[in-house]
């Protein structure tokens, strides 16, 4: 299904830059980096992990390595002191300056006209923790996410000229007590504790009289039907508002008219295991802590790779041993790298024979079955959060060559992800490269099988 998208360059989305705060690297959210409120009588709390966010397109880390808050994945855990906020009221202001005079209070200001601004005021909420996501380096952003470049292998390749990810894209609010429910909301508060939505942002009054709105390019999310399981089916992409209500997609990503409200049973902004969150330029996977413990760990995935290497498969023509690399040559090439004909799945070593007469370097003729199709280096899928089971890696995405378990490859091949200005495409989660053909994957055939 095509997604009609008309993306606008995201400059500031009407949000003010920060002028205060402390910029501290946080590899996880174990310690807050800005003073919010006293811990009162919270005492010593046991560590509670709410869940984890993983950016699609990165195979375990960013191309240049994870760096503080800018990383490929982020763990959300209970803070020593709560920093959540809750709505306490709404007021009208004639002048925008009146709406933004109190830096200590969280607020959302919605400009309706030159002479009218509506402000929604928030107060501290001792029952929740708030985590903010966006591309801004502002200290209020817990998880810095930049636009994803498909199959990016270096820092230089990851640089883009125009970003469509908002500086303060969204926020996730988690209950501090069981069952630790996580909810997503569009837009994040800036360094002055404000969200400012200009006249162009879609806005409306709800039945209870409170105002609500969408952001410029929107925050859309998908909840799989059946959870993050091999048999699950993809749900529909829906948009979440600043207040947390859900809607069908707009006609275009930046359209000024919101989609139809989602009011059916079970409709909510609650994140469940396997939810995808699209920031218009980058897509995140939400893994709940309980479900994440039931899927393979990083060490288990590496162990499976080692088992495959220890089987010492050979190229059926060159008879050289094939090995998945590790360490400094993980993304490079060496003589033992396995390659595959992605039409038939036969695995070989690197060679130059069988090229297509038309000069297409990606197309080769398999010497075993004579089928003509893409020929690519196989790369092991290392990001364990993308796996739906603990089976061996026997399948490959086409044409990128990332190897994963059969159920994992088939699961991701059923999900269309927002792409570019007006599309949805099936992508490999390990590199975000669009799959090719139907079904978009192939079973690998090694010489020792």
Residue pairs with C-beta under 8 A, 6 or more apart in sequence:
1 416
1 424
2 422
2 423
2 424
3 237
3 249
3 253
3 418
3 422
3 423
3 424
4 249
4 251
4 252
4 253
4 422
5 252
5 253
5 280
5 418
5 420
5 421
5 422
5 423
6 252
6 253
6 254
6 255
6 421
6 422
7 164
7 217
7 253
7 254
7 280
7 281
7 421
8 164
8 216
8 217
8 254
9 162
9 163
9 164
10 163
10 164
10 165
10 166
10 167
10 216
10 217
10 280
10 281
12 167
13 166
13 167
13 168
13 187
13 215
13 216
14 196
14 197
14 198
14 201
14 216
15 166
15 167
15 168
15 187
15 190
15 194
15 195
15 196
16 100
16 190
16 191
16 192
16 194
16 196
17 136
17 138
17 190
17 191
18 136
18 138
18 139
18 140
18 190
18 191
18 192
19 191
19 192
20 191
20 192
21 33
21 34
21 138
21 139
21 140
21 191
22 33
22 34
22 139
23 33
23 137
23 139
24 33
24 139
25 67
25 68
25 69
26 33
26 68
26 69
26 142
27 66
27 68
27 71
28 74
28 75
28 77
29 74
29 75
29 76
29 77
29 79
29 129
29 131
29 142
30 47
30 77
31 80
32 79
32 80
32 81
32 83
33 139
34 139
34 140
36 81
36 83
37 81
37 82
37 83
37 124
38 81
39 80
39 81
40 81
40 126
42 80
42 81
42 82
45 78
45 80
47 77
47 78
48 77
48 78
48 176
48 180
49 75
49 76
49 77
49 78
49 289
50 76
50 77
50 78
50 129
50 174
50 180
50 182
50 288
50 289
51 75
51 76
51 174
51 182
51 271
51 286
51 287
51 288
51 289
51 292
52 73
52 74
52 75
52 76
52 286
52 287
52 289
52 292
52 385
53 73
53 74
53 76
53 133
53 143
53 172
53 277
53 284
53 285
53 286
53 287
54 72
54 73
54 284
54 285
54 287
54 383
54 385
54 386
55 72
55 73
55 145
55 148
55 282
55 283
55 284
55 285
56 148
56 276
56 282
56 283
56 284
56 285
56 417
56 427
56 429
56 432
57 148
57 149
57 150
57 152
57 282
57 283
57 427
57 429
57 430
57 431
57 432
58 72
58 148
58 152
58 383
58 430
59 379
59 381
59 382
59 383
59 402
59 430
59 431
60 72
60 298
60 382
60 383
61 71
61 72
62 70
62 71
62 72
62 158
63 152
63 153
63 154
63 155
63 157
63 158
64 154
64 155
64 158
66 72
68 144
69 137
69 141
69 142
69 143
69 144
70 144
70 145
70 146
71 143
71 144
72 383
73 383
73 385
74 142
74 143
76 129
76 131
76 172
76 174
76 182
78 129
78 174
78 176
78 180
79 129
82 124
82 125
82 126
82 127
82 128
82 129
82 176
83 129
83 130
84 124
84 125
84 126
84 127
84 128
84 129
84 130
84 173
84 176
85 106
85 122
85 123
85 124
85 125
85 128
85 130
86 122
86 123
86 124
86 125
86 128
87 120
87 121
87 122
87 210
87 243
88 121
88 122
88 123
89 120
89 121
90 118
90 119
90 120
90 121
90 209
90 210
90 211
91 118
91 119
91 121
92 116
92 117
92 118
92 119
93 99
93 109
93 116
93 117
93 118
93 119
94 115
94 116
94 117
95 117
96 109
96 111
96 117
98 117
99 107
99 109
99 117
99 119
100 107
100 109
100 192
100 194
100 196
103 192
103 193
104 193
105 121
105 122
105 123
105 193
106 121
106 122
106 123
106 189
106 193
106 194
107 119
107 120
107 121
107 122
107 193
107 194
107 195
108 119
108 120
108 122
108 187
108 194
108 195
108 196
108 197
108 213
108 242
109 117
109 118
109 119
109 194
109 195
109 196
109 197
110 117
110 118
110 119
110 120
110 197
110 201
110 203
110 211
110 213
111 117
111 196
111 197
111 198
111 199
112 118
112 199
112 203
113 199
118 211
120 210
120 211
126 176
127 175
127 176
127 177
128 173
128 174
128 175
128 176
129 173
129 174
129 176
130 171
130 172
130 173
130 174
131 142
131 143
131 171
131 172
131 173
131 174
132 140
132 141
132 142
132 143
132 168
132 170
132 171
132 188
132 189
133 141
133 142
133 143
133 145
133 169
133 170
133 171
133 172
133 188
133 279
133 284
134 141
134 144
134 145
134 165
134 166
134 167
134 168
134 169
134 170
134 188
135 144
135 145
135 146
135 147
135 163
135 165
135 166
135 167
135 169
136 144
136 167
136 168
136 190
137 144
138 167
138 168
138 190
138 191
139 191
140 168
140 188
140 189
140 190
140 191
141 167
141 168
141 188
145 165
145 169
145 279
145 282
145 284
146 158
146 160
146 163
146 165
146 281
146 282
147 160
147 163
147 164
147 165
147 281
147 282
148 281
148 282
148 283
148 432
149 157
149 158
149 160
149 432
150 427
150 431
150 432
150 433
150 434
151 400
151 431
151 432
151 433
152 158
152 431
153 331
163 281
164 217
164 280
164 281
165 279
165 280
165 281
165 282
166 187
166 215
166 216
166 217
166 279
166 280
168 187
168 188
168 189
168 190
168 195
169 186
169 187
169 188
169 215
169 219
169 279
170 184
170 185
170 186
170 187
170 188
170 219
170 240
170 277
170 279
171 184
171 185
171 187
171 188
171 189
172 182
172 183
172 184
172 185
172 271
173 182
173 183
173 185
174 180
174 181
174 182
174 183
175 181
175 182
180 289
181 270
182 270
182 271
182 286
182 288
183 244
183 268
183 269
183 270
183 271
184 219
184 221
184 240
184 244
184 269
184 271
184 277
185 240
185 241
185 242
185 243
185 244
185 269
186 213
186 214
186 215
186 218
186 219
186 239
186 240
186 241
186 242
187 195
187 197
187 215
187 219
187 242
188 195
189 195
190 196
195 242
197 203
197 213
197 215
197 242
200 216
200 256
201 213
201 214
201 215
201 216
202 213
202 214
202 250
202 255
202 256
202 257
202 258
203 211
203 212
203 213
204 211
204 212
204 213
204 258
205 211
205 212
206 212
206 243
206 245
210 243
212 241
212 242
212 243
212 245
213 241
213 242
213 243
214 239
214 241
214 242
214 247
214 250
214 258
215 242
216 254
217 253
217 254
217 280
218 239
218 250
218 253
218 254
218 280
219 239
219 240
219 277
219 278
219 279
219 280
220 237
220 238
220 239
220 240
220 249
220 277
220 278
220 280
220 418
221 237
221 238
221 240
221 271
221 275
221 276
221 277
221 278
222 234
222 235
222 236
222 237
222 238
222 275
222 276
222 278
222 415
223 235
223 272
223 274
223 275
224 232
224 233
224 234
224 235
224 274
224 275
224 415
225 232
225 233
225 234
225 235
226 232
226 233
227 272
227 273
227 274
227 291
228 273
228 274
228 287
228 291
228 295
228 388
229 274
229 388
230 388
230 389
230 407
230 410
230 411
232 274
232 388
232 411
233 414
234 414
234 415
234 416
236 248
237 249
237 278
237 418
237 424
238 246
238 247
238 248
238 249
238 259
238 262
239 246
239 247
239 248
239 249
239 250
239 258
239 259
240 246
240 247
240 269
241 247
241 258
244 269
245 261
245 262
245 269
246 261
246 262
246 267
246 268
246 269
247 258
247 259
247 260
247 261
247 262
248 259
248 260
248 261
248 262
249 259
250 257
250 258
250 259
251 257
251 259
252 422
253 280
253 418
253 421
271 277
271 286
271 288
272 286
272 288
273 286
273 287
273 288
273 290
273 291
273 292
274 285
274 286
274 287
274 291
275 285
275 286
276 283
276 284
276 285
276 286
276 415
276 417
277 283
277 284
277 285
277 286
278 284
278 417
278 418
280 418
283 417
283 418
283 432
285 385
285 386
285 429
287 295
287 385
292 385
295 384
295 385
295 387
295 388
295 389
295 390
296 304
296 384
296 387
296 389
296 390
297 384
298 382
298 384
300 384
300 390
301 381
301 382
301 384
301 387
302 382
304 392
304 393
305 324
305 326
305 380
305 382
305 393
307 392
308 324
308 392
308 393
309 323
309 324
311 446
311 448
312 321
312 448
313 321
313 322
313 338
313 347
313 446
313 447
313 448
314 320
314 321
314 322
314 447
314 448
315 322
315 347
315 348
315 349
315 351
315 447
316 346
316 348
316 368
316 447
317 348
317 349
317 351
317 367
318 348
318 349
318 351
320 335
320 336
320 349
321 336
322 336
322 337
322 338
322 347
322 349
323 336
323 337
323 338
324 337
324 338
324 378
324 379
324 380
324 403
325 332
325 334
325 336
325 337
331 379
333 350
333 377
335 349
335 350
336 349
337 349
337 350
337 377
337 378
338 347
338 348
338 349
338 377
338 378
339 347
339 348
339 349
339 350
339 351
339 375
339 376
339 377
339 378
339 401
340 346
340 347
340 348
340 375
340 376
340 378
340 396
340 401
340 442
340 444
341 348
341 364
341 366
341 371
341 373
341 374
341 375
342 373
342 374
342 375
342 376
342 396
342 398
342 399
342 401
342 442
343 366
343 371
343 372
343 373
343 374
343 442
344 366
344 368
344 369
344 371
344 373
344 442
344 445
345 396
345 442
345 443
345 444
345 445
346 366
346 368
346 369
346 445
347 378
347 444
347 445
347 446
347 447
348 367
350 377
353 364
353 367
354 364
354 365
354 366
354 367
354 375
355 361
355 363
355 364
355 365
356 363
356 364
356 365
356 372
362 374
362 375
362 376
362 399
363 372
363 373
363 374
363 375
364 372
364 373
364 374
364 375
365 371
365 372
366 372
366 373
374 398
374 399
374 436
376 399
376 400
376 401
377 401
378 396
378 401
378 402
378 403
378 444
379 400
379 401
379 402
379 403
379 430
379 431
380 393
380 402
380 403
381 387
381 393
381 402
381 403
381 404
381 408
381 429
381 430
382 430
383 429
383 430
386 404
386 408
386 412
386 429
386 430
387 404
387 405
387 408
388 405
388 407
388 408
388 411
389 405
389 407
389 408
390 405
391 405
391 406
391 407
392 405
393 403
393 404
393 405
394 405
394 406
394 443
394 444
395 403
395 404
395 405
395 406
395 408
395 409
395 410
395 441
395 442
395 443
395 444
396 402
396 403
396 404
396 409
396 441
396 442
396 444
397 404
397 409
397 412
397 413
397 428
397 430
397 433
397 435
397 440
397 441
398 435
398 436
398 437
398 440
398 441
398 442
399 433
399 435
399 436
400 428
400 430
400 431
400 433
400 435
402 428
402 430
402 431
403 444
404 430
406 443
409 441
410 439
410 441
412 426
412 427
412 428
412 429
413 426
413 435
413 439
413 440
413 441
414 426
415 426
416 424
416 425
416 426
417 424
417 425
417 426
417 427
418 424
419 425
419 427
419 434
425 434
425 435
426 434
426 435
426 440
427 433
427 434
427 435
428 435
435 441
